[in-house]
Amino acid sequence: MRLLIYNIRYAVGAGPTPRMPVPGAGYLFGNPGNLTSITSFIKSTDPDVVGLIEVDIGSMRSGRINQAEAIADSLGHFSAYACKYGEESVNQLIPILRKQGNAFLAAPRITGERFHYFDQGIKKLIIELELNDVAIFLVHLSLKYRHRHFQLRHLYELVKKSKKPVIVAGDFNTFWGENEIFLFLQAAGLRSANVSSEPTYPSRSPRMELDFILYGKGIEVSNFEILDVGFSDHLPLICDFEIVRTE
């Protein structure tokens, strides 16, 4: 099975253009054509499951296009998505922010999703996709170090409850890389598919390992790649894996 994880930055591109010099301004304006480029790229990798971080689910920035559904339709996949902020967050009242989400896209033969929410941090959404033999959790952790560690504890509890082999993936915002999640990995019995700790951010000159695919017992990884494409400020991750059955 092939898993692709990609923070697409709402398809606005890799960074601000000369006409948008204010930091963060690139998040407010659409980038016509970039969604098409992202969709073509994703399609070329032939994934079974796609985890998208920072996907616009229908704001005026995207021209009211639900990017999760648009990419899924092109792939022939189904989509499961939600706003990444808590249901009671004030961000739900702000037109653009309430359309900022995360999403799973998966082949038609795959169904089953649940939405969990962290108690701490602004970005609270956890999407769990339960397949026949594996459970995959998609996350976008807090920018605040203290909140991230509360979130990791919450993730640990979800992982330990799973009766199936587990993958935890997404944008962890770990500015100190894998060292920051070492204790979580040990406690949850997970390991990183990125064995060389190669950086994933920023895409133009990667320096930090922010994006992870973590996997547990019962999963065997046969291939892992970080792809050098510049459609977002993050680089996408691809992981090919299979379930190891034990009698």
DAZIKA-V569451 format. One line per field, one symbol per residue. phi: phi as a letter, one per 30 degrees, with the letter a starting at -180 (. if undefined). burial: I if it has 24 or more other C-alpha atoms within 12 Angstrom, else O. Layout:
# DAZIKA-V569451
phi: ???
burial: ???
This chain:
# DAZIKA-V569451
phi: .ccccadchhidjdlddedbddeidddcbdbejddddddddedddhddbbccchcdckddeciidddddddddddiccbbaaddcddcddddccedddccbbacbbeedcbjbbccbddcjddcdbcccccebaccccbbddddeddedddddddeddddddccebbcbkcchddcidedceddedddicbddddchddbbdddaebbcccbbcbcejbcdcabbccdbcdbdccdcbbcbbdcdcd
burial: IIIIIIIIIIIIIIIOOOOOOOOOOIIIIIIOOIIOOIIOIIOOIIIIIIIIIIIIIIIIIIOOOIIIIIIIOIIOIIIIIIIIIIOOOOOOOOOIIIIIIIIIIIIOOIOIIOIIIIIIIIIIIIIIIIIOOIIIIIIIIIOOOOIIIOIIIIIIOIIIOIOIIIIIIIIIIIIOIIOOIOOIIOOIIIIIIIOOIIIIIIIOOOOIIIIIIIIIIIIIIOOIIIIIIIIIIIIIIIIIIOIOOOO
